[in-house]
Amino acid sequence: MKVLGFRGDPKAPRYAVVSEERGTYTLENADSDNKLSVPASISEDADAERLDWMYREILAIFDAHVGIEKVMIKQNEFTRQDTKAKRKSAQADAAVVLACAHRGIPVELKIYASMPTTSKDTKEHAESRVGKTAKYWDNKMADAVNAAWLGVRNP
């Protein structure tokens, strides 16, 4: 099974492609692309352009990693002090959901309470379960890895 894990971010969402074969988990993009940097030509307030770009990027990931059977999104934890950055991340999540709908790929949205990790332990858990990326290794990338791992473990 192959799963795409996604973690929104207003400037550079992260994604992980995790596969499992005979009990062995592989982070397929450990040494390749895993960060979607919003082009400088898309301004902070160009929401429609940003959503279109994100949608096309997700379709390109599907094409590059043939056989993705599920997508798992680690959402932000929303509070009363929500910020513009969290809203932009939610918009990126929505673009992923739309791309999944158009490709017929099931998608699940998770928060830490529904995942076997916490913000404090996400990097340690991702490294021990699947491994880490060669670059851009941070909590957001670890969230994407943990989300994909959870999707592979729970088909």
C-alpha positions, 0 to 999 in steps of 0.5 A: 500500500502507498499513502500520501501524508500532507501537512499544510503550511502557508508558505511551504506545505510538506508531503510524505509518500510512505509505502509498505511491503511485507511489513517494511515501511519506506519513505519514498521521497526521503531523498527527493521533493517533499516541500511545496514552496509557494512561488514568489509570483503568487502574492500573499493575498492571491488566494485563488491563484494559490489554491489552483497552484496547490491543486496542480502540485498535488495532481503532479505528486499523484502522477509522480508516485503512481499507486497512491491509494489514500491521502492522510492530512495532518490538520492544524489544531484550531483554537480561539486564537486562529491566525491568517496562517492557519486559514491559509493552511486550511485552504491548502488542505481543501485543495488536497481534498479536491484533488483527491475527489477528482482522482477518486482517492480516499482522504482522511483528516487528522489532528494529534488527538486522533494520531499516535503522536504529539507535537512534542514527539512527532519527529522522534516517532516519524524517524523510528517508524519510517525514517527522516528526509535528507533535507527540510526535516522539521515537525511539519515534515514529521507530521506528514510522515506520521500521517502517511504511516498511520494511513498505511497501518490502517488501510 
